[in-house]
């Protein structure tokens, strides 16, 4: 089986570019525009591989997407050139358009490539090979825009398929499936196919990140058993770097060190002195960084990695929470000595690290990685992500920041720690969010600290989708994305990582972000979005599409965006999530994994809102999205051909996401009524509750069934990148419908008959 068989949407990502038509019969050039035809020839001025890529891209776009056909050998010239004197900003470019010549000049080859992408976008907006006369100069607002392939797995080594600890999630003791690296065409050649890399660049990204771990990627003099597979892994990494660089893309490694081992791993028998504490979230021991050997291993491993993969552009490190690593990764340090002593006695607090602060340990691990990286490659960036530093210190965690080396770039979570509101309920957002535009107070504090010391700050974003709805390619609220990007420069952001291991599918959403990622930046969100809509659906439909997007974006404000709701609520399974008539007293499954058992009926996850308010929030967003769908559908008569197909598909995405919202509300309301029913001893009250449960079941049957044709029409829907599989599919929905029919046709009528036969 090939990856395109398992995930049909993959064909769009790894297939040839520019096979989709954007030529519109009614489109004509205006007096101030030049018309390109077969008499034009694309001519690179140099032999750089990226210029060759730009030439192939632009020639293919004109031939296929603009339907010009083969170009002549002689004629008007479309020159692609590089001039370092153009700007001191990498990727800057200038497009000069005259009647008989167009020149795309980049400050560097990547700038020329980005200029070609923009030239193509200008033609897409106009519906034909028409370009405005004059000069356009652009430069990126953000130095690095680092994304990731949605085809690349996370819980194993994506370069070679090596599995087992510390990559696999099963080592945490979680009963999940993770069917990755099993296709006949598996591996980075497919996950990061050259066509996919070029599409990433076309959507404005200039870097990718892949997961790494030192014990597999690097050999170690401290722990000689490490690095057994490093030659194969680093060979694959160098090849990926070479191919990515040829498409204008850099490669960064994401890393968390020192990763721990399962409590029964033989490593602890061989090296008992470096063992830290048992982690609270997994049956794994940490590696204690108070031990000199562990510190030597971290620094040496980072140097080995960058010495043997010199093409790497940098390292992104997370140093708190996530996987078990150092002794403070999931454990705080109480102020009171008595409380610390108690935790030491219980085995949760390391007695060695208890003498030091979490801030010291966190900054130390970052510094060790930095020292190793810079020893091998002084130009490489070391980016310290502040995820969950707030567990140890109030915002903005200056105790960590002030301990970091000056050349470490801090990357702050852009929305975490910001007050938010859903309906009339106030809460604090503590996750990635598209609903919350940002920047949060926490991020502003980090940015101010960095700015006061003349240091850059990057932003950690998720621009495709988030746990708000993780199994659609993008959250269809483009105004939120536009507003977010308009605020980034003022917040001091100079670079960004734009996804986690999900929410990374290229889509209309990523194109929206790219629209606002360049200087001069469009100050009017509607104007920028109108250009995007013109490219996708044609100019006649653009205003109506933007109006629909605004309704959808405003409605998202009522989403209940707490971590418990998003991590353990039913949204990611929605129309495939079963309604349990009989109490099974089981927590809901992990929303981001392919749990073997996906049943659940406990509502403890609905915090801080409570079940009733959570369901009300789901319904409020669903109602707003229904209005937005109607506005978008009013644009359909204004489209035809490929434009209509694209609009129908995007409306289908919104409809599918809405079924997830309605299903989630139905799940909550059914279980609330069921629990009341099971706890009541009043026959009349129980009959009324059965009627309520039946009404929910009937509504859910219609809602879930409506998701099937939407899923069949768009293979992107229902896919969860972190789980690496479909958490919603036709098969899963049909299984749910069969169980729902059992409740509707047998269980509820049986209970009604039994209660009806009881004496009043």
N, C-alpha and C positions, 0 to 999 in steps of 0.2 A: 504494500500500500504506500502511495505517495502522500506527501503532506497536503497536496491539493485535493486528495480524495477525502481525507479526514476533515479538512477545514477548507471548503470550497472557496472562501473569500481570499485564500492565499494566492490564488491565480491572479487576482487584481494587483497584488503587491509585488509578485516576482515576475509577472509577465511583461512583455514589451511595453514601453511607454508610448504615449501619443497615438493610441489606436482608437480613441474616442473622438467623435466629431464635435466640433464647436462652431462649425460653419452654419450660419442661419440664412435661409433664402431671402428674407426680407431686409437683411442688413446691407447697407451701402456706405461708402466712404463719404465723409463731409469735405467741405472745401479745404479744411485745415489738416487733412490726413493724407498719407501716402498709401497707395495700394500695392501690395507685394503680389507678384505672380511668378510664373515659371521662368521669367527672365532674370530673376534674382538668384544669386549664388552666395552661399555662406562660405566665408574664407577666413580661416584662423591665421593669425600672424605670429607663428611660433609653433614649437613642437612639444609643448608641455602636455602631459597626459590629460590634465583637466580641461585644457583648451580643446583637445580632441573629443572629450566627453561632451563639452558644450556644443561643438560643431554637430555631432551626431544627434544630440537632443533637438537643437533648433531646426536642423534639416528635416528630421522626422516629424516635428510638430507642424511645420509648414506643409509637408507633403501629405500628412494624414489628418491631423486635427483641423487644418485649414483647407484641406482638399485641393491643394495647388497642383499636386502631381510632381513628376520628376523635374528637377531644375536643369537649366541649360549650363553648359560649360562656361559660356561667356554671357555677360549681361550686367545688370545693376549689382552692386556689391554690398553684402552685409558682412562687415569686417569685425572680427573678434580679436581684441588685442589686450596687452597688459602694459600698464605704465605705473611704476611704483611712485612716481611723482604726483599722481592724481590725488592722493590723500595719505595721511598717516594712520588711517583706520583700516584694518584688514577687512576685506570683502566689499569695500566701497566700490561703486561703479557709476559710470556715466553713459547714458544712451543719447547719441546725437543722430537726429533724423533729418535728412535732406531728401529732395525729390528723387535723386538717383543713387543715394548712398546712405546706409545706416552703419554707424560705428558703435560697437559696444566695447567700452574700455573698462577694465578692472584694475584696481590697485594691485591685485594679485590674480592668479588664475581663478581662484574661487570667487573673487569679485566679478570676473567676467561671466562665470557660470551663473551667478545670481542675477546678473544683468540680463542674460538670455531668458531666465525664468520670468523675469518681470516683463520683458518684451512679449513673451507668449501670453502672459496674463492680460496685457493691454489689448491684444487681439481677441482673446476670449471674451472680454467685456464688450467689445464692439461686434462680435458675432461674425467676424471675417478678418482677412489679412490686412487690416487697416491700422496704421500707427500715426499718432499725432506728430506733426512737424515740430521741431524744436529740440530742446535739450532737457533731459531728466537726470539729476544727480541724486544718488541715495547712498546711505551707509547704515550699517546695522546699529541698533540701539544697544545691543547686548553682545559682548565679546563671544561668549559661548552659549549655545542653545542645544543642550544635550538631551537626546531622546533615546528610544530603544525600539527594537523590533518586537511586534506583538507575537511573532512566530517563535521567538527564542525562549526556551524554558528557563526557569529560575532555580528549581529545587534539584538541580544536578549541574555538573559542569557543562555549560552550553557549547564549549569548544570541542570536547571529545566524548561527551556522554557519560563520563565518570560519575557514579552515584555513590550513595552511602554517606555517612557523616563526614563533614558537617553540613553538606549540601541538603540532604533530603529532610523533608518535614516529618517523615515517619520516625526519625530519631528523637522527636519530641514526645513520642508515645501517642500520637494522634492516628486514628484509624481512617486513613484516606487512600484514595487511588491517585497516582500521578503518572499517567500514561504518556511520558515524553521520551524523545529520542528513540522512537520505535519504527519510524518510517524508513523505507529503503533509500530515500534521498535526504535523510536527516543530517543535521550538522550546520555549521556556520555558512557553508557555501549556499545553503538554501535559506536559513534564517536571515542571513544578511547577503542575499543574492545581489549582484551588482545592480540590477534593476531596482531592487528595494532600496539600496543605499542611495541611488540617484533620486528616487521618489522622496526619501527623507530630505535630501538637499532641496528638492523642488518645493517642499513645504516649509523651507526656511531653516531647517536644522543644520548645524555644522559639526555635530559630534554625536557619538553613541556611547552608551555605557554597558559593560558586561560585568557579571559577577565574578569575583576572584576570591581565592583564599590561599594564604601563604603556604600552608602545609602541603598543598598539592602543586602550586605554581612554582615554588622555590625550593632549592636544596638548602640544607641547614647544617652548619657545623655543630650547633648546639643540640639539635635533635636529628641525628643522621638518618633516622627512619623516614623523615619527611622528604618530599620531592621525588618520590618514586616515578611519578608520571609527568614530571615537569618538562622533560624534553618534548614529549608529544603535545602537551598543552601549550607550551610557549611557541612551538613551531606553528600550531594552528593560530595562535594569537598574532604572530608576526604576519602571517598570510592575510588575516583579517585586516590588520592595520594597513598593509600594502594596498589591498583592494579598496578599503574605505578612503584612504588618502587620494586615490585616483578618482573618486567621486566627490571630492571636496569635503570629506568627512574625517574628523579626528576620532580617536578611540580613547576612552577613559575606563579604568577599572573601578568598580564599586567594591569596597572591602570593609569588613568588620573584624578587627583583631584585638586580642588573641582569641580565636574561636575555641570554645570548650569541647569536651568529649563526653560521650555517654558515661554514666557512672560506672558501668561494667567494662569499659574499654581497656584493653591491655596496656594502653599508654600510661595509665595511672600505676600499674604494677612496675613498669620500667622507670617511671619518673614520679614517684610519690611526693617528692619535695616541692613540686611546682603546682600541686593541686590546690585550688582555692576552695570555694564553697559550693554546695549544692544549689542550683538555680531554682527559683520559685516557680518558674513557668514550664520547666522541662526536666526530665530525669538526667541532667547533665551537670558536670562539675566545671567550674570556671578555671582558667589558667591565671594564677596569681601574679600580677605585675609588680608586686613588692619583691619578687625573686629576680635577681640579676639575670639569670639565664633566660627568663621569659622576655625581659627587656632586650637582651642581645638578639634573641630570635626575631623579634618584631623588626628591629632596625635592619638586621642582616637580610631578612627575607624581603623587605621592601627594596633594598639595594639590589638584590639578586634579580628580582622581577624586572626592574627598570633597566638593569644592565643587559639583560638577555632579551628584552623587548624594547629597544631604544626608540621605536616608532610610537610608543605610547605617549599620549599628550598629558596625562595626569591621573590622579587618584582621587576618588571621592570616598570619604570614610564616614561611617556612622559609628558612634562611640557610646551609645546608651540605648537600652532597650533592645528590641529585636532579638537576635540570636544570643545565647549565653556566651559571654566573652570574659571580660575582667570582673573583678569581685563586686563592683558596684553597678553592673549592667542592669540588674533588676532589684537591687537592694539599696535602700537609703541608709544614712548614718544619723541616728538620733543624736540630739544635742546632749541629753542627759547621760552621764557615764553609766548609771544603773541600767538604763534601757539598752545601751550598747552591750553591756555585760550579759544581759539576758539573751540578746540575739546571738552573741558569740556562743553562749552555752547551748542554744537551740540549733546551732550549726548554720545559721543564715548569714551571719556577719563574719568576715574573715578577720581573725585576731591581728594579723599583720597589717592589713589595709585599714583596720579600725583606727590605727595610729595616724592615718592620713585622711585627707578629705576626698570626697568623690570628685570635686573639681580638680584636685591635683592629679588623681588617677586618670581622669578623662583627658586632661590636657597632656599628660605624659604619654599616653598611647598615641595621640595625634602627633606629638613632637617626635616620637621615635619613628613613626612612619615617614614623617617629613624628612628627618635626617637621612634615612635610608634612600628615599627617592632622590633627594637633592645630591647625594653623593654620587649617584649614577647618572642623573640627568638634571642639571641645575635649572633647565628651562621648563621642566614639567611642573604642572600646577598640582598643589595639594589642597583639596577642598574639604573642609570640616563641616559636616552637616549637623545642625544643632537639634536634631530630633530627640525629644524627651530629656534634654538637659534640664528642663523645668521640673523634673522629678526630684532634683537635688538642690535647687536654688531658685528664688523668685526671679521673674523676668527682669532684665534680659540675660541673666546668668553671667554677670561680669567676672565672677570668680573663675570661670573657665576662660572667658575671652581674654582677660589680662594675662593669662599664663601661656597663651599661644604664641608661637614665633611670628614675627612681623609678616613673613611672606606666606603664611597660611591664609587662604581665602575662606572666610566663614560663609556658609550657605544656610540661610534661615528659612524655616517654614513660614510661608508667606501669610497664611490665614489662621494658624493655630494661636489660641489664646485671645480670640476676639469675641466680645459680646455679640450675641445673635438673638433672633426672635423668630418663633414659628407660631402663626396665629397670634394669640395674646400671651404666649409663654416665653419668658426670657431664659436664656441659658448661655453658656460659654462654648464656642466652637473650639474643638481640640483635635481636629483632623484636617486633612486636605479638604478643600471645599471650593466648588465653583459658585455655589449660592452666595457665600461670603466673598465679596470682591477683594477685600484686603486693601492695604496691608494691615495686619493686626498690630496691636500695641506692642506685643512681644517682638515682632519683626522690626518695628520702628525703633525699638530700643537697641536692638543689635546693629541696625544700620547707623544709628547715631554714634554708637561706640566706635564702629569701624571708621566712620567719617571723621570723628575727632582725632583719629590717629593716622589719617590719610591712607586707609586700607580699603580695598574693594569689598563689596558684599554681593553674594549671589542669592537668588531666590529658589526655593524648592516649591514647585508647582505641580499640579496635575491638570493638564489642559484638555485632555481627551474626555475622560470621565473619572469619577471618584467612587468611593463607597456609597455615594448618594444613589448611584445605579451603575454597578460595575460591569454589567454584561450587555451594554450597547456600545457602539464604537465611539460615540461622543454624547455628552449630555446636551440636548438640543436647546440650549439657552445662549445663543451667540452674543446677545448684548452683554451678558455677564462676562464673557471672555474679552470682549472689546473694552469694557470698562476696566477690567483687571489689567490689561496690557497698557491702557492709557495711564494708569497710576504707577506702573513700575518705574519709569525713569525718575519721577519725582520722589519716589521712595529710596532712590539711590542705587537701584539694582543695575549691575553691570554684566551679569551672566545668570544662567539658570539651568536647572535640571528639570525637565518638563513632564516627567512621568515616573511612576514606580514600576513594579513588574506587571501592572495591568493599566488600563487607561492609556494605552500606547499605540492604538490603531490610527493610521492616517485616515483623515476624514475631512468633511466640511469644517469641523471644529478646529482642526489644526491649521487649515487654510485661513480661517478667520484670525487666528492668533498671528500668523505670519503677516497678514495685512497690516497689523498694528505694531510690527516688530522692527520697523525701519524708520530712519529719519530722512526727510521730515515726516513726523507722525501725524496721521489724520486726527484732528481734534474733535471731529463730529462722528460719533459712533455710527449713526444711521448712514452717513455718507460712505464710510468704509464698508459697512455691511452691504450697502446697495451695490457696491462694486463686486463684492463676492457673489451676491445673488445674481447679478448680471452675468457673471461668468458661468454659473451653474445652471441657471434657468432662463436666461435671456432678459434683455432690458425691459420688455413689456410687463414681465411678472415680478420684477425686482422690488418695487415699492410694496406690493402686496405681501411678498415673502418676508420683507423686513418688518412689516406690521405684525405678521404672525409670530415672528421670532420675539418681538417685544412682549407680546402677550404671554408666551411661554416663559420668557426670562423673568417677568414680574411674578408669575405664579409660583416659581421655584422658591420664592422667599418663605413660603409656608412649610417647606420641607423640614422634618424633625431631625436635624443633623448631629445627633450625639454619637459617640463611639459605640456604646452598646446597641443602639438602634441600627446603626449601619453595619456593625460586625456580626451581629447575631439575629437581626430581624429577618423577615422573609423576602425582602425586596429582590435579592439576587436569584431567587427561585420562583417567586411570584406565581404565575399561572401553573407552575408545576408543583407547588407546595401543597401537600395534602392537608385536609381538614380532619382532625381526629375527633370522632364522636365519643369514643371511650377514652378515659384518662389513661395515658401511658406515663405521665409524670416524668417527662424527659425534656432537657434543655434543647433549644433550637440548634441546628447544625451550624458549623462555621460558614459564614456567608461567602468566604473567599477560597474555599477548598472543595474538592470532590469527596466529601465525607461519605463513607460507606453507608452509614445509616442517616438518612436525610429527614427523618420524622422528628417532630417536636411539638410540645403543647404547653410548656411553661412560658409565662409572659414576663419573667423577671428582667428581660433585656429592654423592656419598654421604658427605660429611665433616661432622663429625669422627668419625662413628660407624663408617664403613666399610660396604660393601654388606651383609655378612652381618648385622651388628647392626641396620642400617636396616630390612632385611626382617623381622627378628625383632620389631622395635618395631611395624611395621605390623601384623603378625599378632597381636601381643599386644593392641593396641587393638581389632582386628577381633573377636578372641575375646571380649573384654569386652563389646563392643557386641552381639554375638550373645546374650549372657546378658541384657543390658539390653532387647533387643527382646522376648525371651520374657516378661520381667516386664511390659513395656508391653502386650503382646498379651493377657496375663491380665486386663487391664482392659476389653477389648472387650466381654465379656458383661455388663459393668456399665453399658453405654451403649446408646443407641438413637438413631435419627433423626439430626439434625444433629450431635449430640455424637459419635456413632459415626463419621460422615463425617470430622469434624475429627481424631479420634484415628487413624483409618486413614491419613489423609493425613500426619500427623506421623510415624507409624511408617514409612510409605513413605520419608520423607525420611531417616530413620536407616538404613533398609535400603540406600538408594541410596548414601549416604555410605560405608557398609560395603563396598559393591562397589568403591568407589574405593580403599579400603585394601587389600582383597584383590588387586585388579589391580596395585597398586603393588608389593606383595610378590612377586607372580608375575613382573612385569617384571624386577625385580632378580634373583630366583633363576634365571630363565631365562637371563639374560645372563651371570651368573656361571658357570652350567653350560656355556653355549655357549662362553665364552672358554676354559674349561678344556678343552672338547672340541677346539676349534681349536688349542690349544697342546699337546695330547697326541699322542704317537706310539704309544701302546699300544692295540691294537685292543680288548682286553677292557675297558680303562678307558673308551675312547671309546663302546663299546656301552652300558656302564652309564650314562654321561653322557647318551646319547641317550634311554635309558629315563627318566631324571630329567627331561629336557626335555619328553618326551612327556607325562609325568604333569602337569607344570606347564601345558602347553598344554591338556590336557583339562579341568583344573580351571578354567583361565581362560576356556575356551569356555563352560562352564556359568555361571560367575560373570558374564561380560560380557553374555551373553544375558539373564540375570535382571534386568539394569539397564534393558532396553528397556521392559517394561511399567510399571516404576516411573517412568521418564522420561515416558512417554505419559500417565500419570495426573496428573502435576504439572509444569506448564510452568515452574515456578521452578527445577527441577533442571537442572544442567549449564550454567547461565548464569553468565558471569563478567563482573562489572560493569566492571572496568578494560579487559578485552579488548573489551567491548561486543558480545558475541555468545556463542553456545554453543560451549564447548570439548568438550562431550559432548552427543550427540544420537543419535536412532535411526539416521540416515544414517551418522554417523561410527562408531557401534558396529558396524553391519552391514558397513561397509568393513573394519574390523578383523577381524570374524569370518570374512570371505571370505579374508583373508590368513592367518588362523590355520588355516583348513581346508586351505589350500595346504601349510602346514608339517606339519600332522597327517597329511594323506592322501598327500602326495607327497614332500616334502623329507626328513622323518625316515625313512620306509620306504625311500627310495632309499639313504640313507646306511647304514641297517641292513643292507640287502641287499649293498651294496658291501663293508662291513666283514666281514659274515658269510662272504663268498666268499673273503676273504683267508686265506692259510695261517696257522695258529696259530704 
